[in-house]
Amino acid sequence: MRTGTKIGLSALAVVLLGGAAFIRFIVYPESASLEVAQGTGANPTLPKPNPTIMPTVNIARVKRWTNGAKPQAAQGLQVAVYAEGFDHPRWMHLLPNGDVLVAEANKPKTDDPSTGIADWVADKVKSMAGAGVPSPDRIVLLRDKDGDGTAEERHVFLKGLHSPFGMALVGGDLYVANADALVKVPYQAGQTEVTATPEKVVDLPAGINHHWTKNVIASPDGQKLFITVGSNSNVGENGLELEKGRAAIWEYTIPAKGMREYATGLRNPNGLAFEPKTGALWTAVNERDEIGSDLVPDYVTSVQEGGFYGWPYAYWGKHVDERVQPPRPDLVAKSITPDYAVGTHTASLGIAFSMGSQLPEAWKNGLFVAQHGSWNRRPKSGYKVIYVPFQDGKPAGQPVDALTGFLNGDEKALGRPVGVILDKTGALLVSDDVGKVIWRVSGVSGTQ
């Protein structure tokens, strides 16, 4: 079953010269108002769908940081370079001794035409944003030996991976989520290089990778791993048979070596974190495209075991997506409304709870969310790190900008935030894949 992919010459002109394809994007206004309807909070107001024949193209071309420039931290916070000079630093993991692992990765190469013209165009657009380079396929270890907030040591920790992303340490095993499989290697405290060949634990849905990033987190008791797998399409237009096992969070039980779907209908889940007060698993999810700049909000949500979150048949609870045929009213009726919207097309990725941090009081009871930024929205959205205040285990209030300035005055991307973690001192680390930097956000001295 295919829903079909529509393309119009008003959105894309392809000129063939000598067998080479050159792409020119012609930007036309959408038929609806370009009002900023970001869609944030627990009860966002959603406009009517405004379908477009192709995704809106409003790409932030790459410029990168120069001459000591850096993002702007909110009042009470300050930002500095923790380490720089990376090759697409995506995800981070804090080891018990305070060392920081950084996965350097990009999308696996695929030339499979079955992804469709819209997906192919999207890949080309993302290449313009600095994402179209070969994957380094390695993990780097950073060490702040003297505790001054800067990593003085850097080591190539693990090589020969396949677009690695998430990492989790359980006992003496370090698990790495490659684009096609969960693997593990032995780890001893303090080591700076792993020479062992990664052992495959379980295959993950791969092949065509519309969404290739796979994240992994260990349960607090170390018995289970939760693994994210994004969809293979926008709304199933590549055929729902290719979505088997995708748009889901999987649960892997380590002692029994068992794998099962934990929650489904999550178009592209990325960040994972356990809320400290309730112990609930939370995730950040990128929602669907091509129904307007103001739909659908990306979101963060607690994850219910066995829960279905709508994709592709519905969005934000029980709003039916009429592009998906045949309809499934039975699944729409089961669709869970997410906890909190974080804006449309923001590409929200990493999340980190701030409880237990050493940040000022105003930033110590909530969730940081890294927003990689839109490529298909007017006006642009994301390109910042936001903070969602929490109370009693749930979001309480509107999001607050914590780190901004990733776009310059010409709307070129100096950087794009991806992952967020707390370091051993309780400061916030932010990976910036386009800027090739890990930023460290701490409190201004004397700020409460």
N, C-alpha and C positions, 0 to 999 in steps of 0.2 A: 504493500500500500504506500502510495506517495501522495503528499499534499500538493506537490508542484512548487517550482520556484519561478517567479516572474521577473522579467528583466525589461527595462525600457531604455531606449536610446537617449531619452532626456536625462538619464542619470549616468550613462556610461557611453563613451565613444571609443571604439577599438579600431585602430588603424593598422592594417597589416602591410608591412614593407619588407620585402625580401625574406619572408617567412618569420620575421620577428614581430611580436605583438607589443604595441606601445599603448599604454592606458592613459586616458585623460579623463579626469572626473569633472563633470560640469555641474556646478552647484546651483540648484534652483530652490526657491523657498518652498516649504511645505504648504499645503493648502490651508492648514489650520493656523491659528495665531501662534507666534513664537514666544508666548508668555513663559516666564520661568516658573514652572510648576514642578518643583524639585521632588515633591513627594517624600516627606520625611515624617517620622514619628509613628506612634502606634496606630493612628487612624488617618492615614493620608487621604486627601481628596484626589480621586482619579478622574482624569478627563476621559472623553469618549475616544475610542481607538481612531487613529488617523493613518490607515494603511498607506504605505509607500511602495512603489514598484521596485525600488532598491533601497538599501539602508542609506539614511542620511550620511553624507561624507563630510566630516568637518575635522580633519586630522590635525593634530598638533605636531608639526615637524620638529625634529630633534635639533637642539642647539647645545645643550649641556652647560654645566657650571664652568666658569672661567674666572681667573683673577681673584680667587678666594671667596666668590659669591656662595651663598648658602640660603636655605629656606628661612622663612620668618616664623619664629616661635611665638606662641600666644603669651599674653601678660603672665608673668610669674614663672615662665619657662625660658630656657636657653638651649641653643642647638650648636653642636660642633661636630667635626669629622671624627668618627671612630676609626675608620680605615677607608682607603680609596684605591682606585686603580684596578677595579674588578672587570670581569667580562660577564655582564648580565647577572649580577647577584640577585637571586630570586628569594629564596627562603632561608630562614635561620633557625638554629636550634642551640639552646644553652645546655652545656654539659655540666654535671655536678661540680666540677672543679672551677667553673667560671669561664672555661674556654667556649668560644662561639664557633659553631659550624655554619658555613655559608654555602648553599648549593648554587653553583653557577650553571645556568641551563637556558636552553631555548627550545622551540618547538622541533620535534623530530621531522626530518625531511620526508615529504610525501608528494608524489606527482600524480596521485590517483585522480583521474578526471571525474570519477563518480561522486566526488564531493560537490560537484555542481558549480555553475558559473558564479553564483552569489558567494559561495564559500571561497572560491578562488579569488574573487575580487576583494573579499574581506582580508584574505591573507596578504594580498598585494598592498592594501591600505596599511595594514599593520607593519609591513616591511618599511613603508615610508616613515613609520613612527619609531624605527630603530630596532624592530623585533625580527627582521629578516636576515639574520646571520647564523652561521652554523653554531650548534650547541656545544659549549665547552665540555659538558658531560663530566663535571668533577665537583668535589666538595673541598673547600678550603677551610683550614682551622685558623682562628684568630686568638691571640693571647695578650691580654693586658697584664703584663707581668708585675708592673709596679703600682697598679691600681689608680693611675692618673686619668682614666677615662679615654685613653687612646691605646689601640692595639699595636704594640711594638713588634710582635712576632706574627709571622704569617707562614703557613706551611700548606703544601698541597697534601691534603689528608687522604683522599680516595679518588682514583681515576677509573676510567673505563666503564662509566655508567651510561644510562640511556635516558637523557633528558630528566635528570633527577629533580625532585622538588621537596616533598615532605620528609622529615626525619624524626625518629623516636628511639630513645634508648631505654631498653628494658633489661635490667641485670647487666650481663656482660655482652649483650647483643645490641648492635645498632641497626635499626631497620631503616631502609631508604625506599621511598616510593618513586620508582622509575615510571616512565610513561606507559610501560607495558607490563610491569610486574613489581611486586613487593619483594625486595631482597634484603639480606642481612649479612653483616660482617662482625667478627669478634672485636670487642673494644676493651682496652684496659685504661684505667684512669691515668691521665697525663700523657698518653702517647700522642704523637704528632703526625703519624702516618700509618695507614693500614695497607699492608701488602697482600693480604688474603684475597682470594677471588670471591666476589659476592655470591652468596648462595641464594637461589631462588626459593622464596617461601610460597608464593601463590601468583598465578597469572592475573593480570588486570585487563579489563576491556581496552583494546588498543586498535591496531590497524589504522584506519582512517581516524584522525584525531582532530575533530573540530575544536574540542577542548582537551588539551593534552595533560594539563597539570594534575597530579595526583598528590594529595596531602595525607598524612598519617599522624595519629596521636595515640598515645597509650592511655588506658584507663588508670586511675589513681592506684589501683591495686596491682597493676602490671599484668593482669590476666588477659586483657583484650586489647586489640588495636582497632581503631576506627579509621576508615580509608575513604576519601572522597573520589568520586568518578563523575566528571561532567558529561553532558549530553554530546551527541555526535552531530548536532544540528541546531538550528534556531527553534523550530517547532515541528521537527520530525519530517522535514521536506526531503531528506535523503532516504526515507523509508524507515518505518518504525521497527522493522526487523533488525536494523543496524543499531538500535537503541537498547538492545538486550543487555541488562546489567549496568546501564549507564543512568545518568541523572539521579545518582543515589549516593548514600553513605553506607558502606559495607562494614560489617563487624567480623573481625577475625579473632577466634579464641585460641590463644597460644598453646595451652596444654593439649587441647583436643585437635588442634590444627583444623578447626572448622570455620567455614566462611558462609555468611548469610547476609542478605540485604537487611539493613537496620532501619533505614528510612528512604523513601522514594519520592519522585516528582519534584526533585531539586535540580533545576536546570544545570547550574554549574556551581556546586559548592566548593569553597576554597578553604578559608581559615577555619580552624577548629580550636576550641578552648573550653575548659570546664569552669563554670561559674562557681566561685569559692564558697558562697553561702549555701546554695542549694545542691551543688554537685552536678547540676544539669550540663549536658553537652550542648554547646552553641556552635553555630556555623555562620559564615557569610556566603551569600548566594548571588550570583549574577543572573539577572532575569533576561527575558526575550527581547528581540528587536523587531523593527519594521512595522510598528503600529504607532509611530510618532515619537517626537523628541521627549514627550512627557509621559510615556508609558514604556516599560513597566518598571516600577521602582525596584532597584536592588534592595536586599534586606539582610538583616541579621536576625537569627531566631534560635530559640531553644529547639532541640531535636527530640521529637517523641518517638519512642521505639514503635516500629510498625506504622509510623505516620506517613501519609501521602500529602504532598504539598502542591499538587496541581499540574505540574508540567507533563505533557504539553497542552492538556485539555482546558486548563483554567489557570488564572493568575490572581494573585492577592486574594486568596480564599476561593470564592465561587464565581469570579468573573470569567465567563466562558470566552475562550479564544475560538472564534468561528472559522478561523483558517484551517483548523485541524478537523479533517473528515475521515471516517465517519465520527460523529460526536460520541462522547461517553458520559452521559448524564449520571451514571452510577458512580464514576470516579469523581466527577465534579462535586457531587453531594458529599464525598468523603474528604474533599480538599481542605487542608488546615490553613487558616490565615496566619501568616508569619507574625512574629512579635513586633518587629520594628523596621520601618522603611528608612533607607539611608540615601535616597535620591536616585533619579533615573539615569541609567547608563554610566554610573560612576565607576564601574568595574572594581567594586569593593573586594579586597582580597584578604590580607592578613588581619587577624584580630588578636587582642591581648587584654586581659583584665588587669586593672591597675591596683587592685587590692594587694596590700603588702609592699607596694613600691615605696621609694623614698622621694616621690614627687610632692609638691605642695598639696595641702589638704583639698583644694578645689579639684584636684585631678586624681584623687586616691580611691574613688569609689565608682568606677565605671569601666567602660570598654573602649579601648582605642581601636580604630578601624582605618586601615591603609586603603586609600582609594586611588587606584592606578590611573584612572581618568578615561573619559569617553573618547571615541574616535568617530562616533556616529550620532552626535547630538548638537543642535544649535539652540542656545549657546552651549559651550563646552561645560562639562560638569566633572566633579571629582578633582584629581590632581592635588590631593592634600591628605592629611591625616586628621580625622575627626575624633571627638570624644563623646561618648554617649553616657550620661550619668545614670547610675543604677540605684535602686532602693529596694530592699527586701528581695533581691534576686531578679528584679525586672527593670527594664528601662524606665526612667522617670524624668521626662523633660525633653527638650529639643537638643539636637546635636550641637556641639561647640567645636569650632576650628581650633586644632592644636598646632598644626604645622602646615603652612601655606607657602605660596611663592614658587611653586614648581613650574608655573607658566610665567613667562616674562610679559612685558607690555605688548609685544607683537604676537602673543599667544603661541609662542614656540616653547617646546618642552625642555626646560633645563634639567628636569628629572621626573621620575614617576615612581611613587612609593609602592612597594609590594608587600613585604613582610614586616611584622612588628613583634618584638619580644622584650621582656625585661631582662637586663643584664644582672650580673651577680651583685651589683650595688643597688639595684632597684631603679635604675634609670631606664629609659625607653630607647631601644635600638630600632632603627627604621632602614630597611634595605631599599635602595633606589637603583633599579636595574638600568634605566636609561642614563642616569647621572653617574653610574659606576661607583657609588659611594655607599657606605653604611654610616648613617647619621646617629648621633647620640643626643637625646633630649633629657635634660635634667632641670632641677629647680634652680631658680636664681637665688643666690645666697641671701638668707634673711627672710625669704618668702614663706609664709605659712599656708 
